[in-house]
Amino acid sequence: MHGIIAAVPTPVTAQGRPSKAAFLEHARWALANGCDGVNILGSTGEANSFDSVTRREIMAMAANGLDRSRLMVGTGTPSLAETIALTRHADDLGYPVALVLPPYYYTPPSDEGLIGWYLALDAALADRPIRVWFYNFPQMTGFVISASVIEHLHALAPHRFDGIKDSSGDLDYCRRLATSLRNLRVFPSSETSLAEGRAAGFAGCISATANLTAPTCARVWAGETHLAGHLADMRGAVSAHPLIPAVKHLVARRTGDPAWQNVLPPFTRLGSPETRILDRLTSEVLAA
């Protein structure tokens, strides 16, 4: 797993039920238009707004309809038992990678407690092949997974803990991990990192805005770094608005399916003034 990975949104009906056809169409579009993989049920996929039953349904929907070798899935919850159950289910479905948030309620945990939590997950998975990648998102969890925790766990179980998505926006953190742990696959969460990605030792990026920018992301990752400013402009235009409703709106524009505008509470749809601004800005950037 490397390169451009879109953190795909989850289309839902007005009643909040996942829409299989729309989901698979968009994931296939992403994989055919510059993405090396897709991340199911991450933050962009509104994973933590679904119950476990629905998460399992969405996981099966993706695994049965897409190339499983190009999938990763978010399975982290504050509950160790629930995280174990979801990760085992992902392994049963053939997912090669689980992206696992740290337990994010009793914060901040000690490094010892966090190491114990992830080692318990590893022990419960036993000889299952699924890999566990860290998901560092301090803006949501309330704390940073320290580099020393990652280094310790990677040393103890390099076959299991061999990747990270970092959504902190701290590229120095990513650079340190990529330098100190050569076999750890480090993915910043913004495509603005791609221009320096190979030189910095990054494995690619896992991005919400790659749902729109994937074709250009692939070109920058392949070496056309003169397009990096274009990517930054697009990222800025989208992230100026609430990210998940904005991404869903742009997918609705691409597909012509207004149902993509549906979001789960506490999110709300973008209003008309916001969509007009977003449409204008993204159109200008795409035309540049």
GIHU-V893833 format. One record per residue. SS is DSSP state (A for helix, B for strand, O for the rest). PSI is psi in whole degrees, -180 to 180 (none if undefined). OMEGA is omega in degrees with one decimal (NA if undefined). Layout:
ss->SS psi->PSI omega->OMEGA
ss->SS psi->PSI omega->OMEGA
This chain:
ss->O psi->122 omega->-177.0
ss->O psi->172 omega->172.8
ss->B psi->-140 omega->-173.5
ss->B psi->121 omega->179.7
ss->B psi->121 omega->177.9
ss->B psi->129 omega->170.3
ss->B psi->96 omega->-167.4
ss->O psi->143 omega->174.2
ss->O psi->165 omega->177.9
ss->O psi->113 omega->176.9
ss->O psi->139 omega->179.9
ss->B psi->157 omega->174.4
ss->O psi->176 omega->176.5
ss->O psi->-22 omega->178.4
ss->O psi->2 omega->176.9
ss->O psi->14 omega->178.2
ss->O psi->141 omega->-179.9
ss->B psi->143 omega->-178.8
ss->O psi->104 omega->-171.8
ss->A psi->-51 omega->-174.4
ss->A psi->-45 omega->-179.8
ss->A psi->-39 omega->179.2
ss->A psi->-51 omega->-177.3
ss->A psi->-37 omega->178.8
ss->A psi->-45 omega->-176.9
ss->A psi->-42 omega->179.3
ss->A psi->-40 omega->178.4
ss->A psi->-38 omega->176.3
ss->A psi->-46 omega->-179.7
ss->A psi->-45 omega->-178.6
ss->A psi->-26 omega->179.6
ss->A psi->-6 omega->-172.7
ss->O psi->43 omega->171.3
ss->O psi->-15 omega->-178.7
ss->O psi->136 omega->173.7
ss->O psi->-21 omega->179.3
ss->B psi->172 omega->174.4
ss->B psi->144 omega->177.3
ss->B psi->116 omega->-179.3
ss->B psi->140 omega->171.8
ss->O psi->44 omega->166.5
ss->O psi->-159 omega->178.3
ss->O psi->-43 omega->178.9
ss->O psi->-30 omega->178.4
ss->O psi->6 omega->177.8
ss->O psi->35 omega->-173.4
ss->A psi->-43 omega->-173.4
ss->A psi->3 omega->171.9
ss->A psi->-4 omega->178.5
ss->O psi->151 omega->171.3
ss->O psi->171 omega->-175.7
ss->A psi->-36 omega->-180.0
ss->A psi->-45 omega->-179.5
ss->A psi->-36 omega->176.0
ss->A psi->-43 omega->178.3
ss->A psi->-39 omega->178.7
ss->A psi->-45 omega->-179.8
ss->A psi->-39 omega->177.7
ss->A psi->-44 omega->179.5
ss->A psi->-39 omega->178.8
ss->A psi->-46 omega->-179.6
ss->A psi->-46 omega->-176.3
ss->A psi->-34 omega->-178.1
ss->A psi->-13 omega->-176.2
ss->A psi->-6 omega->-175.0
ss->O psi->169 omega->176.3
ss->O psi->109 omega->-173.4
ss->A psi->-27 omega->-179.3
ss->A psi->-14 omega->-177.8
ss->A psi->20 omega->-176.0
ss->B psi->146 omega->162.1
ss->B psi->160 omega->-173.8
ss->B psi->139 omega->175.3
ss->B psi->126 omega->-179.8
ss->O psi->5 omega->-175.8
ss->O psi->137 omega->174.0
ss->O psi->169 omega->175.0
ss->O psi->-20 omega->-178.2
ss->O psi->122 omega->177.3
ss->A psi->-43 omega->-178.2
ss->A psi->-42 omega->179.6
ss->A psi->-38 omega->177.1
ss->A psi->-43 omega->177.1
ss->A psi->-47 omega->-177.4
ss->A psi->-44 omega->179.9
ss->A psi->-37 omega->-179.2
ss->A psi->-39 omega->174.0
ss->A psi->-41 omega->179.5
ss->A psi->-40 omega->176.7
ss->A psi->-42 omega->178.0
ss->A psi->-42 omega->177.4
ss->A psi->-35 omega->-178.4
ss->A psi->-8 omega->177.0
ss->O psi->13 omega->175.7
ss->O psi->133 omega->178.1
ss->O psi->-24 omega->-173.6
ss->B psi->135 omega->168.8
ss->B psi->129 omega->176.3
ss->B psi->117 omega->-166.4
ss->B psi->110 omega->170.1
ss->B psi->149 omega->171.5
ss->O psi->164 omega->177.8
ss->O psi->120 omega->-164.3
ss->O psi->22 omega->176.9
ss->O psi->-56 omega->179.7
ss->O psi->86 omega->-173.0
ss->O psi->154 omega->-6.8
ss->O psi->139 omega->176.2
ss->O psi->158 omega->172.7
ss->O psi->159 omega->175.6
ss->A psi->-40 omega->179.1
ss->A psi->-43 omega->179.7
ss->A psi->-38 omega->-179.5
ss->A psi->-41 omega->176.3
ss->A psi->-44 omega->179.3
ss->A psi->-38 omega->-179.9
ss->A psi->-48 omega->-178.9
ss->A psi->-34 omega->177.3
ss->A psi->-34 omega->176.0
ss->A psi->-38 omega->175.5
ss->A psi->-46 omega->179.0
ss->A psi->-45 omega->-179.1
ss->A psi->-39 omega->-179.7
ss->A psi->-29 omega->178.6
ss->A psi->-20 omega->175.7
ss->O psi->-122 omega->-175.9
ss->O psi->14 omega->175.1
ss->O psi->142 omega->-174.6
ss->O psi->-13 omega->-174.3
ss->O psi->137 omega->178.5
ss->B psi->152 omega->179.8
ss->B psi->118 omega->175.9
ss->B psi->138 omega->178.4
ss->B psi->148 omega->176.3
ss->B psi->100 omega->-177.8
ss->B psi->110 omega->-176.6
ss->O psi->71 omega->-172.0
ss->A psi->-25 omega->178.1
ss->A psi->-26 omega->-179.8
ss->A psi->-39 omega->-175.5
ss->A psi->-22 omega->179.9
ss->O psi->0 omega->179.3
ss->O psi->159 omega->176.7
ss->O psi->137 omega->168.8
ss->O psi->111 omega->-172.3
ss->O psi->151 omega->178.2
ss->A psi->-34 omega->-179.1
ss->A psi->-35 omega->175.7
ss->A psi->-46 omega->-179.2
ss->A psi->-44 omega->179.0
ss->A psi->-42 omega->-179.0
ss->A psi->-49 omega->-178.0
ss->A psi->-38 omega->178.2
ss->A psi->-38 omega->178.4
ss->A psi->-38 omega->-178.8
ss->A psi->-37 omega->-175.6
ss->O psi->70 omega->-177.3
ss->O psi->-23 omega->178.4
ss->O psi->-22 omega->-177.2
ss->O psi->-51 omega->-173.9
ss->O psi->83 omega->-173.4
ss->O psi->22 omega->177.9
ss->B psi->163 omega->177.3
ss->B psi->139 omega->163.8
ss->B psi->125 omega->178.5
ss->B psi->116 omega->178.2
ss->O psi->16 omega->-179.5
ss->O psi->-24 omega->-174.0
ss->O psi->3 omega->-178.4
ss->O psi->95 omega->-177.5
ss->A psi->-25 omega->175.7
ss->A psi->-38 omega->175.5
ss->A psi->-46 omega->179.1
ss->A psi->-42 omega->-179.1
ss->A psi->-40 omega->-179.9
ss->A psi->-45 omega->-179.5
ss->A psi->-42 omega->-178.9
ss->A psi->-31 omega->-179.8
ss->A psi->-42 omega->-174.6
ss->A psi->-26 omega->-177.1
ss->O psi->87 omega->-172.9
ss->O psi->-25 omega->-178.8
ss->O psi->6 omega->176.3
ss->O psi->128 omega->-179.7
ss->B psi->115 omega->-173.5
ss->B psi->122 omega->-178.8
ss->B psi->105 omega->167.4
ss->B psi->163 omega->-174.4
ss->O psi->1 omega->-179.7
ss->O psi->138 omega->177.5
ss->A psi->-9 omega->175.5
ss->A psi->-13 omega->177.9
ss->A psi->-9 omega->-170.2
ss->A psi->-32 omega->-177.6
ss->A psi->-36 omega->178.6
ss->A psi->2 omega->-168.5
ss->A psi->-52 omega->-176.6
ss->A psi->-42 omega->179.6
ss->A psi->-35 omega->-179.4
ss->A psi->-11 omega->-178.6
ss->O psi->15 omega->177.3
ss->O psi->154 omega->179.3
ss->O psi->-6 omega->-177.6
ss->B psi->-145 omega->173.5
ss->B psi->153 omega->174.0
ss->B psi->108 omega->-166.0
ss->B psi->143 omega->173.2
ss->O psi->-41 omega->-177.0
ss->O psi->-9 omega->172.6
ss->A psi->-15 omega->172.9
ss->A psi->-21 omega->176.9
ss->A psi->-39 omega->-170.4
ss->A psi->4 omega->-173.2
ss->A psi->-46 omega->-178.9
ss->A psi->-41 omega->178.9
ss->A psi->-37 omega->176.0
ss->A psi->-46 omega->-178.3
ss->A psi->-37 omega->179.7
ss->A psi->-41 omega->178.3
ss->A psi->-43 omega->179.0
ss->A psi->-31 omega->178.8
ss->O psi->-5 omega->175.3
ss->O psi->-5 omega->-179.6
ss->O psi->68 omega->-172.4
ss->A psi->-13 omega->176.9
ss->A psi->-14 omega->178.6
ss->A psi->2 omega->-175.9
ss->A psi->-38 omega->178.4
ss->A psi->-37 omega->176.7
ss->A psi->-44 omega->178.2
ss->A psi->-42 omega->-179.6
ss->A psi->-39 omega->178.7
ss->A psi->-43 omega->-179.7
ss->A psi->-45 omega->178.1
ss->A psi->-44 omega->-179.9
ss->A psi->-40 omega->-179.1
ss->A psi->-40 omega->-178.2
ss->A psi->-45 omega->-174.2
ss->A psi->-3 omega->171.7
ss->O psi->-11 omega->-180.0
ss->O psi->165 omega->174.0
ss->O psi->122 omega->-162.8
ss->A psi->-47 omega->-174.6
ss->A psi->-49 omega->174.3
ss->A psi->-35 omega->179.8
ss->A psi->-45 omega->178.4
ss->A psi->-44 omega->179.6
ss->A psi->-38 omega->177.7
ss->A psi->-42 omega->-178.1
ss->A psi->-34 omega->173.9
ss->A psi->-38 omega->176.0
ss->A psi->-39 omega->176.7
ss->A psi->-46 omega->-177.9
ss->A psi->-43 omega->-173.1
ss->A psi->-21 omega->-173.0
ss->O psi->14 omega->-178.2
ss->O psi->105 omega->-177.0
ss->A psi->-18 omega->179.1
ss->A psi->-22 omega->176.7
ss->A psi->-18 omega->179.5
ss->A psi->-17 omega->-177.6
ss->O psi->136 omega->175.9
ss->O psi->163 omega->178.2
ss->O psi->142 omega->174.7
ss->O psi->142 omega->15.7
ss->O psi->6 omega->177.0
ss->O psi->156 omega->174.2
ss->O psi->155 omega->176.5
ss->O psi->153 omega->171.7
ss->O psi->144 omega->174.8
ss->O psi->168 omega->-178.6
ss->A psi->-43 omega->178.0
ss->A psi->-40 omega->179.5
ss->A psi->-43 omega->-178.5
ss->A psi->-35 omega->177.9
ss->A psi->-43 omega->178.1
ss->A psi->-46 omega->-179.1
ss->A psi->-44 omega->179.6
ss->A psi->-43 omega->-179.2
ss->A psi->-48 omega->-177.2
ss->A psi->-46 omega->-179.2
ss->A psi->-35 omega->177.0
ss->A psi->-42 omega->179.0
ss->A psi->-42 omega->-179.1
ss->A psi->-42 omega->179.7
ss->A psi->-32 omega->-178.8
ss->A psi->-16 omega->-174.1
ss->O psi->none omega->NA
